[in-house]
Amino acid sequence: MTVETTVPEAPVLRGSRCADCGNVAFPEAAGCQRCGGTALSPLDLARRGTVWAHTVQRFAPKSPPYVPPAGGFAPFAVGYVELPDGVRVEAVLDAIDIDDPAELTGAVVTLVATEPVPRFATRQHQEAGR
């Protein structure tokens, strides 16, 4: 008997790079925001980045588009993650303690999901989930 196992593909954020000036954009763009060029190529962005700024969302966002989870609303961290590609991505941030600034301030985080919005997790959060 052969058992096939599939390893889920790592999530990827898709951006673009301008052939004229090298500017990287997220999400993928049709025109360059820096030089106005139209020669852009798709680019898979780095999966690891650094939290540039963050805050805690303490009230439910407007619905739609927000869909509350089955257990009801719970505060969550949001912020900007600076990627080595040169872009900052707005994302949900998974952490052990969203109220402890030390865990998120300047933290190196890893992309864990792209839908419905980008989601990054701290190392501590990922290790706790194992």
C-alpha positions as a printed NumPy array, in Angstrom:
array([[  0.   ,   0.   ,   0.   ],
       [  1.351,   3.415,  -0.943],
       [  0.33 ,   6.435,   1.05 ],
       [  0.74 ,   9.711,  -0.733],
       [  1.383,  12.728,   1.404],
       [  1.109,  16.227,   0.144],
       [  2.984,  19.084,   1.639],
       [  0.933,  22.263,   1.462],
       [  2.565,  24.962,  -0.613],
       [  3.897,  27.926,   1.292],
       [  1.788,  31.043,   0.786],
       [  3.22 ,  33.635,  -1.598],
       [  2.492,  37.318,  -2.028],
       [  2.593,  38.417,  -5.639],
       [  4.052,  41.811,  -6.462],
       [  5.669,  43.377,  -9.489],
       [  8.992,  44.997, -10.39 ],
       [  9.385,  47.877, -12.843],
       [ 11.905,  47.118, -15.603],
       [ 12.659,  50.841, -16.   ],
       [ 13.428,  51.922, -12.407],
       [ 13.405,  48.675, -10.381],
       [ 10.571,  49.805,  -8.069],
       [  8.736,  46.918,  -6.395],
       [  4.985,  47.172,  -5.769],
       [  2.425,  45.159,  -3.836],
       [ -0.071,  44.092,  -4.928],
       [  1.005,  43.397,  -8.511],
       [  0.594,  46.597, -10.52 ],
       [ -0.031,  47.458, -14.165],
       [  1.907,  50.716, -13.961],
       [  4.87 ,  51.879, -11.908],
       [  4.   ,  54.201,  -9.029],
       [  7.494,  55.732,  -9.1  ],
       [  8.259,  56.411, -12.785],
       [  4.956,  55.697, -14.559],
       [  6.527,  52.936, -16.649],
       [  4.427,  50.07 , -17.928],
       [  7.155,  47.411, -18.294],
       [  6.446,  45.515, -15.085],
       [  7.127,  41.866, -14.405],
       [  5.469,  39.65 , -11.779],
       [  7.513,  38.98 ,  -8.653],
       [  7.049,  36.538,  -5.771],
       [  7.833,  38.599,  -2.676],
       [  9.907,  37.43 ,   0.28 ],
       [  8.019,  35.412,   2.91 ],
       [  9.888,  36.944,   5.873],
       [  9.954,  40.556,   6.911],
       [ 10.177,  42.915,   9.859],
       [  7.251,  44.555,  11.632],
       [  7.601,  48.235,  10.764],
       [  4.579,  49.524,  12.728],
       [  1.61 ,  47.926,  14.459],
       [ -1.504,  48.487,  16.534],
       [ -4.36 ,  46.436,  17.976],
       [ -7.83 ,  46.439,  16.402],
       [-10.125,  46.434,  19.441],
       [-13.505,  46.724,  17.734],
       [-15.103,  44.744,  14.921],
       [-14.508,  46.287,  11.496],
       [-17.456,  47.208,   9.287],
       [-19.314,  44.189,   7.957],
       [-19.17 ,  43.553,   5.059],
       [-16.365,  43.02 ,   4.139],
       [-15.408,  41.805,   7.638],
       [-16.871,  38.429,   8.518],
       [-16.793,  37.762,  12.284],
       [-15.469,  34.338,  13.275],
       [-17.848,  31.733,  14.72 ],
       [-16.65 ,  32.494,  18.261],
       [-17.319,  36.213,  17.863],
       [-14.97 ,  39.154,  17.544],
       [-11.637,  39.122,  19.362],
       [ -9.054,  41.933,  19.207],
       [ -6.196,  41.321,  16.758],
       [ -2.913,  42.969,  15.797],
       [ -2.498,  44.707,  12.452],
       [  0.464,  46.512,  11.026],
       [  2.974,  46.984,   8.259],
       [  5.616,  44.381,   7.499],
       [  8.685,  45.629,   5.668],
       [  9.971,  43.037,   3.216],
       [ 13.56 ,  42.877,   1.93 ],
       [ 12.09 ,  43.474,  -1.55 ],
       [ 11.561,  47.113,  -0.593],
       [  7.809,  47.19 ,   0.082],
       [  5.687,  47.449,   3.221],
       [  2.666,  45.18 ,   3.332],
       [ -0.369,  45.869,   5.501],
       [ -1.242,  42.641,   7.299],
       [ -2.805,  40.887,  10.267],
       [ -0.102,  39.937,  12.778],
       [ -0.336,  36.724,  14.788],
       [  1.446,  36.888,  18.152],
       [  1.291,  35.111,  21.503],
       [  0.365,  38.34 ,  23.291],
       [ -0.861,  41.17 ,  21.05 ],
       [ -0.775,  43.524,  24.047],
       [  2.958,  42.965,  24.628],
       [  4.73 ,  45.487,  22.372],
       [  8.032,  43.66 ,  22.887],
       [  6.802,  40.664,  20.887],
       [  5.81 ,  42.687,  17.818],
       [  8.014,  45.79 ,  17.799],
       [ 10.678,  45.143,  15.168],
       [  9.883,  41.419,  15.142],
       [ 10.901,  39.2  ,  12.251],
       [  7.693,  37.588,  11.002],
       [  6.809,  34.927,   8.436],
       [  3.949,  34.916,   5.951],
       [  1.401,  32.283,   6.986],
       [ -1.611,  33.176,   4.785],
       [ -2.602,  35.429,   1.914],
       [ -6.395,  35.154,   1.984],
       [ -8.534,  37.016,   2.747],
       [ -5.675,  39.401,   3.645],
       [ -1.933,  38.907,   4.191],
       [ -1.186,  37.375,   7.586],
       [  2.241,  37.138,   9.226],
       [  3.202,  35.355,  12.463],
       [  5.969,  35.852,  14.985],
       [  8.379,  32.987,  15.672],
       [  6.91 ,  32.638,  19.183],
       [  3.391,  32.255,  17.775],
       [  4.5  ,  29.653,  15.242],
       [  6.398,  27.646,  17.854],
       [  3.393,  27.697,  20.214],
       [  1.227,  26.274,  17.43 ],
       [  3.418,  23.21 ,  16.984]])
